[in-house]
Amino acid sequence: MDPRTRGHRDAHAGALRLDPDRDAGVVHRRVAGMRAVLSLALLLAAAAAFADDGRNPDFDFEFGAWTAHISRLVAPLSGSNEWVEYSGTSVVTPVWDGRANLGELLVDGPAGRIEGMSLRVFDPASGQWRIHWTNARQGHVGEAMVGGFTDGRGLFYNTEIFEGRPVQVRFVFSDITASTFRLEQAFSADDGASWEANWIATFARDTVAGEGDGHDNAATLWMAIDDAWNARDAPRFASLFTEDAIMVFFDREETLSGRDAIRDAFTERFPQIAAQYAHRSAVTRVRAVAHGVLVVDGTVDVVRHMADPMAEPETFRSFRVSSVMVHAGNAWRFRDMRIHPSP
């Protein structure tokens, strides 16, 4: 995912800086305005980017969930060599059949937490991509990085004001495989004659796991979700998530941050669901990306049982689900779950 945090717009536009004291208050905040601004950006981009029905597969490699490690230079273009580290997850979702995509980054480190979101839109007229970035602390979308991919390497540029002077900004996507890629951001204060890297991100995921322990553990947890949902048991449902889990519903632009928020939301929601509705999950893909970490994709159908007990249940709604499972407290739990409505 794309790195710019734009923490202090006037003085540090595009700079990779966090203010831990200010960020502490937004550790679990998902700014509703951020999604509203992104929605507006999508509409504006659509007018220019979709004069035809062109599609470009450049970013297809990134679709799905990844583990992320970030190294950030604290004070770019200052001569300092102080770096801070973050680790977490990245989830990238295709939009408009891949003609755009939305990426969400959640990483933590000693310097604080970064909750970021990137919007990438392909312009078939120019053959280039535009990458916009925002974060939960700000809630507004930055200027686009513009560029594309050649021979498996992506280059994107723009010009911003940093510390009162114009600098060129460069993104480089490289080392792209089915299970890894690298993203570097660099600044240039001399019109591109030299570059200083200030954000280095590496992403990893393993290839599809077989039907062994990984798949079995995923299937067991997803079955437990079904059982808790069908019993309308909100505390049991929430217990299947980590304390700091995030659950995102893309059909209604809702984000639940933390186990308590998930429990409270479903305590309110479950009594409103009629008894004839049931929850059916199926695991479709499992990737072991690190020790004790699984990235699991699947489907969920909400079915309605008919009055005739011999009749097959009717599918009411269907969803695609991407999730990150972690082994915590001697049990597997969901750390991250993204629910997308199926067409």
C-alpha positions, 0 to 999 in steps of 0.5 A, spaced: 500 500 500 501 507 499 505 510 504 504 518 505 501 520 511 501 527 510 500 528 518 501 536 518 499 538 511 502 546 511 509 544 513 510 537 511 505 535 505 507 528 503 512 527 509 512 520 512 511 523 519 507 521 525 505 525 531 505 519 537 501 524 542 496 526 537 495 519 534 494 515 540 487 518 540 485 515 534 488 508 535 481 505 534 478 511 530 476 510 523 474 516 520 467 516 517 469 522 513 475 519 510 470 514 506 466 519 504 472 523 501 474 517 498 467 516 495 467 523 492 474 522 489 472 515 486 466 519 482 470 525 480 476 520 477 470 516 474 468 521 469 475 522 467 478 515 467 472 511 464 471 514 458 471 507 455 471 500 459 478 499 459 481 495 464 489 494 466 491 488 470 497 492 473 495 491 480 492 485 480 498 482 483 496 486 490 489 483 491 488 480 497 491 480 504 498 481 506 503 482 512 506 488 512 513 491 514 514 498 514 521 502 515 520 510 515 525 515 516 523 520 521 526 526 518 527 526 511 532 531 507 535 533 514 541 528 514 538 524 519 538 517 519 533 515 524 528 510 522 522 507 525 519 500 524 512 498 523 508 491 522 501 489 521 497 488 515 495 490 508 488 488 504 487 490 497 480 490 494 478 491 486 473 496 484 470 496 478 472 489 476 479 491 477 479 498 473 480 501 480 482 498 487 482 500 494 487 498 499 487 499 507 493 499 511 494 497 518 501 497 522 503 498 529 510 500 532 513 504 537 512 510 534 504 509 534 499 506 529 498 508 522 491 507 519 492 508 511 487 508 505 489 508 498 485 509 492 488 507 485 484 509 479 486 507 471 486 512 466 485 508 459 486 515 455 493 516 458 494 509 460 497 511 467 494 510 474 493 515 479 494 513 486 491 517 492 492 516 499 489 518 506 489 516 513 484 516 519 487 522 523 486 526 517 480 524 513 482 528 506 485 525 500 492 527 497 494 529 490 495 523 486 502 520 484 501 518 477 505 513 473 505 506 471 508 499 470 513 497 465 517 490 465 514 488 472 516 495 475 512 500 477 514 508 477 510 514 480 511 521 481 508 528 483 511 534 486 509 537 493 511 542 498 516 539 503 519 544 509 517 550 505 520 548 498 518 543 492 520 536 492 519 531 487 516 524 490 517 517 487 514 511 488 517 504 486 514 498 486 519 492 485 521 485 487 513 483 485 512 475 485 506 471 487 508 472 495 512 478 495 513 485 493 516 491 495 514 499 495 519 505 496 518 512 497 523 517 496 524 525 495 528 529 491 530 536 492 534 537 486 529 536 481 531 528 480 538 528 480 539 524 487 533 521 491 533 519 498 528 513 500 524 515 506 519 509 506 521 502 505 515 497 505 515 489 504 509 485 503 509 477 504 504 472 503 505 464 502 502 460 496 495 457 497 496 452 503 493 445 502 488 441 506 492 440 512 492 444 519 492 451 516 485 449 512 482 445 518 484 451 523 481 456 518 474 452 517 474 450 524 474 458 526 469 459 520 464 454 522 464 457 529 462 464 526 456 460 523 454 457 530 455 463 534 451 467 528 445 462 528 445 462 535 444 469 535 450 469 541 453 476 541 458 475 546 460 468 543 461 471 536 465 477 539 470 472 543 472 469 536 476 476 534 482 479 538 481 484 542 484 489 537 480 486 531 477 490 525 471 488 522 469 492 515 462 492 512 463 494 505 456 494 503 454 499 508 461 503 509 461 501 517 467 499 521 467 496 527 474 497 531 475 492 537 472 486 540 467 490 544 465 494 539 463 488 535 460 485 541 456 491 542 454 492 535 451 484 534 448 485 541 443 490 538 443 487 531 442 479 532 435 481 535 432 484 529 434 478 525 428 473 524 429 466 526 428 463 519 435 466 517 441 462 517 449 464 516 453 459 512 460 460 511 465 456 506 473 457 506 476 458 499 483 459 500 488 459 506 495 462 506 500 461 511 504 468 511 507 467 518 508 463 524 501 463 527 498 468 522 493 465 516 490 469 511 483 466 509 478 468 503 471 465 503 464 466 502 458 467 506 451 466 504 445 468 508 439 463 507 432 463 508 429 457 511 422 456 507 415 454 511 416 447 507 421 443 511 422 439 505 424 445 501 431 448 500 433 454 503 433 460 499 439 464 498 438 471 501 444 475 500 452 473 499 458 476 501 466 475 499 470 475 505 477 476 506 480 475 513 487 475 517 487 469 523 492 469 528 493 464 534 492 468 540 491 465 547 492 458 545 486 459 540 485 461 533 482 468 532 480 473 527 484 479 527 481 483 521 475 481 517 473 485 510 466 483 508 464 485 501 457 484 497 457 479 492 454 481 485 
